[in-house]
Structures are given as structure tokens and as C-alpha cells.
Amino acid sequence: MPRTKGNKNRPKTNITKDYASRIVEKQEAIASLNTEIASIQKAIEEQKNTLKEKKTEAEAVLKKLLASGMSADEILEKLK
């Protein structure tokens, strides 16, 4: 009778690490990912603040140009 294929034919793997060391490794990985997430969130907040500043600056320039008598079409042409 031929041997069945599947799990019975595979060699058994040696588990050299115990569960405690695996848990420690996973906790270290989680900690490093959490610090990476925090740094990414900080970068996003900085970029948001930069965009808000630029938006405020652009609005001020637009108001200045409109107050000087320039039409919206002329302002759009300058932006191109």
C-alpha cells in the first residue's frame, strides 16, 4: 500500500525557541512599530500646520489683490 501524501511526509521541524522568547520578540516589534507610528503622526501634524500657514498666507495675498482692484480673472491668469 503506498504512503499517503501530506503532513505525514514532511520532516518535523525543531522548535528551538520557547514561547517566552517569542513573546519578548513580539513585544519588541510592537514597541518599535508604536514609536514609528508616533513619529509618522508627528510628521503629519507638522505638515498640517505648514499647510494651514500657507493657506492663511494665500488668503491674505488674495484679499490684498482683490482690495487693490484686481478682478478674479486677472488673479487666476497670474496664478497660471
N, CA, C and O atoms as CSV, one atom per row, in Angstrom:
chain,resi,resn,atom,element,x,y,z
A,1,MET,N,N,0.835,-1.165,0.000
A,1,MET,CA,C,0.000,0.000,0.000
A,1,MET,C,C,0.894,1.248,0.000
A,1,MET,O,O,1.796,1.351,0.832
A,2,PRO,N,N,0.659,2.208,-0.928
A,2,PRO,CA,C,1.502,3.403,-0.986
A,2,PRO,C,C,1.221,4.349,0.193
A,2,PRO,O,O,0.142,4.351,0.786
A,3,ARG,N,N,2.243,5.144,0.497
A,3,ARG,CA,C,2.105,6.111,1.602
A,3,ARG,C,C,1.232,7.281,1.164
A,3,ARG,O,O,1.237,7.678,-0.001
A,4,THR,N,N,0.509,7.805,2.088
A,4,THR,CA,C,-0.331,8.965,1.775
A,4,THR,C,C,0.531,10.217,1.746
A,4,THR,O,O,1.527,10.323,2.461
A,5,LYS,N,N,0.129,11.158,0.908
A,5,LYS,CA,C,0.875,12.412,0.815
A,5,LYS,C,C,0.287,13.404,1.805
A,5,LYS,O,O,-0.871,13.294,2.208
A,6,GLY,N,N,1.103,14.369,2.186
A,6,GLY,CA,C,0.602,15.384,3.085
A,6,GLY,C,C,1.506,15.556,4.282
A,6,GLY,O,O,2.728,15.451,4.179
A,7,ASN,N,N,0.902,15.815,5.399
A,7,ASN,CA,C,1.656,16.115,6.601
A,7,ASN,C,C,2.565,14.979,7.053
A,7,ASN,O,O,3.604,15.233,7.662
A,8,LYS,N,N,2.209,13.775,6.777
A,8,LYS,CA,C,2.996,12.641,7.258
A,8,LYS,C,C,4.356,12.559,6.579
A,8,LYS,O,O,5.294,12.008,7.155
A,9,ASN,N,N,4.483,13.091,5.378
A,9,ASN,CA,C,5.739,13.011,4.639
A,9,ASN,C,C,6.717,14.126,4.975
A,9,ASN,O,O,7.895,14.042,4.628
A,10,ARG,N,N,6.244,15.162,5.641
A,10,ARG,CA,C,7.140,16.284,5.948
A,10,ARG,C,C,7.983,15.971,7.173
A,10,ARG,O,O,7.512,15.352,8.127
A,11,PRO,N,N,9.240,16.409,7.131
A,11,PRO,CA,C,10.056,16.216,8.333
A,11,PRO,C,C,9.568,17.147,9.439
A,11,PRO,O,O,9.080,18.244,9.169
A,12,LYS,N,N,9.701,16.712,10.652
A,12,LYS,CA,C,9.259,17.525,11.772
A,12,LYS,C,C,10.258,18.648,11.987
A,12,LYS,O,O,11.471,18.450,11.915
A,13,THR,N,N,9.718,19.837,12.254
A,13,THR,CA,C,10.585,20.987,12.476
A,13,THR,C,C,11.000,21.036,13.932
A,13,THR,O,O,10.248,20.648,14.825
A,14,ASN,N,N,12.202,21.518,14.151
A,14,ASN,CA,C,12.684,21.669,15.519
A,14,ASN,C,C,12.273,23.033,16.040
A,14,ASN,O,O,12.591,24.055,15.430
A,15,ILE,N,N,11.589,23.057,17.131
A,15,ILE,CA,C,11.222,24.325,17.760
A,15,ILE,C,C,12.299,24.620,18.786
A,15,ILE,O,O,12.345,24.026,19.863
A,16,THR,N,N,13.182,25.574,18.413
A,16,THR,CA,C,14.310,25.857,19.292
A,16,THR,C,C,14.013,26.974,20.277
A,16,THR,O,O,14.676,27.088,21.308
A,17,LYS,N,N,13.019,27.798,19.966
A,17,LYS,CA,C,12.716,28.913,20.844
A,17,LYS,C,C,11.503,28.565,21.694
A,17,LYS,O,O,10.554,27.931,21.232
A,18,ASP,N,N,11.560,28.977,22.888
A,18,ASP,CA,C,10.399,28.756,23.739
A,18,ASP,C,C,9.421,29.916,23.586
A,18,ASP,O,O,9.732,30.932,22.964
A,19,TYR,N,N,8.274,29.752,24.148
A,19,TYR,CA,C,7.214,30.743,23.981
A,19,TYR,C,C,7.555,32.089,24.626
A,19,TYR,O,O,7.164,33.138,24.115
A,20,ALA,N,N,8.273,32.061,25.733
A,20,ALA,CA,C,8.618,33.307,26.422
A,20,ALA,C,C,9.499,34.187,25.545
A,20,ALA,O,O,9.301,35.401,25.504
A,21,SER,N,N,10.447,33.616,24.856
A,21,SER,CA,C,11.331,34.414,23.999
A,21,SER,C,C,10.567,34.934,22.786
A,21,SER,O,O,10.836,36.039,22.316
A,22,ARG,N,N,9.633,34.163,22.282
A,22,ARG,CA,C,8.809,34.636,21.166
A,22,ARG,C,C,7.947,35.815,21.594
A,22,ARG,O,O,7.782,36.774,20.840
A,23,ILE,N,N,7.403,35.746,22.796
A,23,ILE,CA,C,6.584,36.845,23.305
A,23,ILE,C,C,7.416,38.104,23.441
A,23,ILE,O,O,6.963,39.194,23.090
A,24,VAL,N,N,8.632,37.961,23.950
A,24,VAL,CA,C,9.516,39.122,24.095
A,24,VAL,C,C,9.832,39.731,22.738
A,24,VAL,O,O,9.832,40.954,22.593
A,25,GLU,N,N,10.101,38.899,21.751
A,25,GLU,CA,C,10.378,39.400,20.401
A,25,GLU,C,C,9.189,40.165,19.836
A,25,GLU,O,O,9.354,41.233,19.245
A,26,LYS,N,N,8.002,39.620,20.018
A,26,LYS,CA,C,6.793,40.271,19.501
A,26,LYS,C,C,6.544,41.586,20.223
A,26,LYS,O,O,6.122,42.560,19.600
A,27,GLN,N,N,6.799,41.631,21.528
A,27,GLN,CA,C,6.617,42.872,22.276
A,27,GLN,C,C,7.597,43.939,21.817
A,27,GLN,O,O,7.245,45.115,21.730
A,28,GLU,N,N,8.833,43.529,21.521
A,28,GLU,CA,C,9.815,44.477,20.996
A,28,GLU,C,C,9.385,45.005,19.637
A,28,GLU,O,O,9.536,46.192,19.347
A,29,ALA,N,N,8.852,44.123,18.809
A,29,ALA,CA,C,8.374,44.551,17.491
A,29,ALA,C,C,7.213,45.524,17.633
A,29,ALA,O,O,7.133,46.511,16.902
A,30,ILE,N,N,6.317,45.248,18.570
A,30,ILE,CA,C,5.181,46.138,18.804
A,30,ILE,C,C,5.669,47.503,19.277
A,30,ILE,O,O,5.162,48.532,18.830
A,31,ALA,N,N,6.641,47.517,20.170
A,31,ALA,CA,C,7.168,48.781,20.684
A,31,ALA,C,C,7.810,49.603,19.565
A,31,ALA,O,O,7.617,50.817,19.494
A,32,SER,N,N,8.569,48.945,18.696
A,32,SER,CA,C,9.217,49.683,17.606
A,32,SER,C,C,8.175,50.212,16.620
A,32,SER,O,O,8.324,51.317,16.099
A,33,LEU,N,N,7.135,49.441,16.361
A,33,LEU,CA,C,6.074,49.906,15.464
A,33,LEU,C,C,5.307,51.074,16.077
A,33,LEU,O,O,4.911,51.999,15.367
A,34,ASN,N,N,5.097,51.034,17.385
A,34,ASN,CA,C,4.408,52.134,18.050
A,34,ASN,C,C,5.216,53.427,17.972
A,34,ASN,O,O,4.645,54.499,17.771
A,35,THR,N,N,6.533,53.337,18.126
A,35,THR,CA,C,7.360,54.546,18.009
A,35,THR,C,C,7.354,55.063,16.575
A,35,THR,O,O,7.363,56.272,16.348
A,36,GLU,N,N,7.340,54.154,15.615
A,36,GLU,CA,C,7.281,54.557,14.208
A,36,GLU,C,C,5.958,55.256,13.902
A,36,GLU,O,O,5.930,56.260,13.190
A,37,ILE,N,N,4.872,54.725,14.438
A,37,ILE,CA,C,3.552,55.335,14.241
A,37,ILE,C,C,3.527,56.723,14.856
A,37,ILE,O,O,2.995,57.657,14.257
A,38,ALA,N,N,4.101,56.868,16.049
A,38,ALA,CA,C,4.125,58.164,16.714
A,38,ALA,C,C,4.913,59.184,15.895
A,38,ALA,O,O,4.503,60.340,15.788
A,39,SER,N,N,6.030,58.771,15.323
A,39,SER,CA,C,6.828,59.708,14.525
A,39,SER,C,C,6.092,60.093,13.241
A,39,SER,O,O,6.176,61.239,12.799
A,40,ILE,N,N,5.382,59.159,12.650
A,40,ILE,CA,C,4.602,59.461,11.439
A,40,ILE,C,C,3.473,60.422,11.764
A,40,ILE,O,O,3.204,61.349,10.999
A,41,GLN,N,N,2.807,60.208,12.899
A,41,GLN,CA,C,1.732,61.114,13.302
A,41,GLN,C,C,2.265,62.520,13.561
A,41,GLN,O,O,1.612,63.509,13.230
A,42,LYS,N,N,3.446,62.602,14.151
A,42,LYS,CA,C,4.067,63.905,14.405
A,42,LYS,C,C,4.375,64.610,13.080
A,42,LYS,O,O,4.143,65.812,12.943
A,43,ALA,N,N,4.894,63.864,12.114
A,43,ALA,CA,C,5.197,64.443,10.804
A,43,ALA,C,C,3.926,64.928,10.121
A,43,ALA,O,O,3.926,65.980,9.480
A,44,ILE,N,N,2.852,64.173,10.253
A,44,ILE,CA,C,1.573,64.573,9.644
A,44,ILE,C,C,1.074,65.867,10.272
A,44,ILE,O,O,0.611,66.762,9.565
A,45,GLU,N,N,1.163,65.972,11.593
A,45,GLU,CA,C,0.722,67.191,12.273
A,45,GLU,C,C,1.554,68.400,11.832
A,45,GLU,O,O,1.017,69.491,11.643
A,46,GLU,N,N,2.852,68.204,11.672
A,46,GLU,CA,C,3.720,69.293,11.216
A,46,GLU,C,C,3.320,69.735,9.809
A,46,GLU,O,O,3.283,70.931,9.518
A,47,GLN,N,N,3.026,68.786,8.952
A,47,GLN,CA,C,2.617,69.127,7.591
A,47,GLN,C,C,1.264,69.822,7.573
A,47,GLN,O,O,1.042,70.726,6.767
A,48,LYS,N,N,0.363,69.412,8.452
A,48,LYS,CA,C,-0.929,70.092,8.557
A,48,LYS,C,C,-0.735,71.546,8.951
A,48,LYS,O,O,-1.354,72.445,8.382
A,49,ASN,N,N,0.141,71.770,9.942
A,49,ASN,CA,C,0.392,73.136,10.392
A,49,ASN,C,C,1.009,73.980,9.286
A,49,ASN,O,O,0.662,75.149,9.121
A,50,THR,N,N,1.926,73.384,8.527
A,50,THR,CA,C,2.549,74.096,7.414
A,50,THR,C,C,1.506,74.474,6.373
A,50,THR,O,O,1.517,75.592,5.857
A,51,LEU,N,N,0.605,73.546,6.063
A,51,LEU,CA,C,-0.447,73.832,5.081
A,51,LEU,C,C,-1.395,74.919,5.575
A,51,LEU,O,O,-1.837,75.758,4.791
A,52,LYS,N,N,-1.708,74.910,6.855
A,52,LYS,CA,C,-2.577,75.945,7.406
A,52,LYS,C,C,-1.920,77.324,7.279
A,52,LYS,O,O,-2.578,78.309,6.944
A,53,GLU,N,N,-0.613,77.376,7.551
A,53,GLU,CA,C,0.115,78.637,7.424
A,53,GLU,C,C,0.112,79.124,5.976
A,53,GLU,O,O,-0.105,80.307,5.713
A,54,LYS,N,N,0.353,78.217,5.051
A,54,LYS,CA,C,0.370,78.588,3.637
A,54,LYS,C,C,-1.010,79.029,3.165
A,54,LYS,O,O,-1.128,79.954,2.361
A,55,LYS,N,N,-2.050,78.372,3.660
A,55,LYS,CA,C,-3.410,78.748,3.294
A,55,LYS,C,C,-3.718,80.154,3.779
A,55,LYS,O,O,-4.292,80.961,3.048
A,56,THR,N,N,-3.331,80.446,5.021
A,56,THR,CA,C,-3.559,81.775,5.582
A,56,THR,C,C,-2.811,82.835,4.785
A,56,THR,O,O,-3.325,83.920,4.515
A,57,GLU,N,N,-1.590,82.490,4.420
A,57,GLU,CA,C,-0.766,83.414,3.633
A,57,GLU,C,C,-1.405,83.661,2.263
A,57,GLU,O,O,-1.455,84.799,1.795
A,58,ALA,N,N,-1.889,82.600,1.626
A,58,ALA,CA,C,-2.513,82.728,0.308
A,58,ALA,C,C,-3.790,83.557,0.395
A,58,ALA,O,O,-4.066,84.370,-0.487
A,59,GLU,N,N,-4.568,83.352,1.455
A,59,GLU,CA,C,-5.791,84.134,1.619
A,59,GLU,C,C,-5.474,85.616,1.801
A,59,GLU,O,O,-6.187,86.474,1.281
A,60,ALA,N,N,-4.410,85.916,2.534
A,60,ALA,CA,C,-4.021,87.304,2.751
A,60,ALA,C,C,-3.611,87.958,1.435
A,60,ALA,O,O,-3.981,89.102,1.169
A,61,VAL,N,N,-2.847,87.238,0.611
A,61,VAL,CA,C,-2.414,87.774,-0.682
A,61,VAL,C,C,-3.631,87.986,-1.579
A,61,VAL,O,O,-3.719,88.994,-2.281
A,62,LEU,N,N,-4.555,87.050,-1.558
A,62,LEU,CA,C,-5.757,87.163,-2.380
A,62,LEU,C,C,-6.587,88.380,-1.964
A,62,LEU,O,O,-7.063,89.135,-2.812
A,63,LYS,N,N,-6.753,88.560,-0.677
A,63,LYS,CA,C,-7.508,89.723,-0.193
A,63,LYS,C,C,-6.826,91.027,-0.600
A,63,LYS,O,O,-7.482,91.999,-0.971
A,64,LYS,N,N,-5.500,91.025,-0.522
A,64,LYS,CA,C,-4.744,92.216,-0.887
A,64,LYS,C,C,-4.939,92.539,-2.369
A,64,LYS,O,O,-5.144,93.694,-2.741
A,65,LEU,N,N,-4.872,91.506,-3.205
A,65,LEU,CA,C,-5.038,91.716,-4.641
A,65,LEU,C,C,-6.464,92.161,-4.981
A,65,LEU,O,O,-6.659,93.026,-5.834
A,66,LEU,N,N,-7.443,91.579,-4.324
A,66,LEU,CA,C,-8.828,91.979,-4.568
A,66,LEU,C,C,-9.075,93.407,-4.102
A,66,LEU,O,O,-9.819,94.159,-4.731
A,67,ALA,N,N,-8.440,93.771,-2.988
A,67,ALA,CA,C,-8.609,95.130,-2.471
A,67,ALA,C,C,-7.951,96.161,-3.382
A,67,ALA,O,O,-8.382,97.314,-3.429
A,68,SER,N,N,-6.919,95.755,-4.097
A,68,SER,CA,C,-6.232,96.695,-4.985
A,68,SER,C,C,-6.987,96.895,-6.296
A,68,SER,O,O,-6.564,97.692,-7.134
A,69,GLY,N,N,-8.099,96.184,-6.484
A,69,GLY,CA,C,-8.913,96.398,-7.667
A,69,GLY,C,C,-8.731,95.357,-8.746
A,69,GLY,O,O,-9.283,95.501,-9.837
A,70,MET,N,N,-7.988,94.334,-8.477
A,70,MET,CA,C,-7.769,93.286,-9.468
A,70,MET,C,C,-8.986,92.359,-9.487
A,70,MET,O,O,-9.560,92.062,-8.440
A,71,SER,N,N,-9.368,91.912,-10.656
A,71,SER,CA,C,-10.510,91.011,-10.753
A,71,SER,C,C,-10.059,89.573,-10.511
A,71,SER,O,O,-8.869,89.257,-10.547
A,72,ALA,N,N,-11.032,88.727,-10.266
A,72,ALA,CA,C,-10.728,87.318,-10.018
A,72,ALA,C,C,-10.104,86.669,-11.255
A,72,ALA,O,O,-9.228,85.813,-11.130
A,73,ASP,N,N,-10.545,87.066,-12.433
A,73,ASP,CA,C,-9.982,86.509,-13.664
A,73,ASP,C,C,-8.512,86.888,-13.816
A,73,ASP,O,O,-7.697,86.057,-14.218
A,74,GLU,N,N,-8.170,88.125,-13.500
A,74,GLU,CA,C,-6.774,88.571,-13.588
A,74,GLU,C,C,-5.905,87.820,-12.584
A,74,GLU,O,O,-4.759,87.479,-12.878
A,75,ILE,N,N,-6.446,87.569,-11.417
A,75,ILE,CA,C,-5.687,86.818,-10.401
A,75,ILE,C,C,-5.457,85.396,-10.873
A,75,ILE,O,O,-4.365,84.855,-10.702
A,76,LEU,N,N,-6.466,84.789,-11.460
A,76,LEU,CA,C,-6.312,83.426,-11.986
A,76,LEU,C,C,-5.275,83.364,-13.097
A,76,LEU,O,O,-4.515,82.399,-13.180
A,77,GLU,N,N,-5.233,84.381,-13.951
A,77,GLU,CA,C,-4.236,84.425,-15.018
A,77,GLU,C,C,-2.831,84.529,-14.450
A,77,GLU,O,O,-1.900,83.932,-14.991
A,78,LYS,N,N,-2.664,85.278,-13.368
A,78,LYS,CA,C,-1.337,85.390,-12.746
A,78,LYS,C,C,-0.902,84.068,-12.127
A,78,LYS,O,O,0.284,83.740,-12.119
A,79,LEU,N,N,-1.861,83.317,-11.613
A,79,LEU,CA,C,-1.525,82.036,-10.997
A,79,LEU,C,C,-1.073,81.005,-12.011
A,79,LEU,O,O,-0.327,80.087,-11.669
A,80,LYS,N,N,-1.511,81.142,-13.248
A,80,LYS,CA,C,-1.109,80.195,-14.288
A,80,LYS,C,C,0.278,80.509,-14.689
A,80,LYS,O,O,0.836,79.840,-15.558
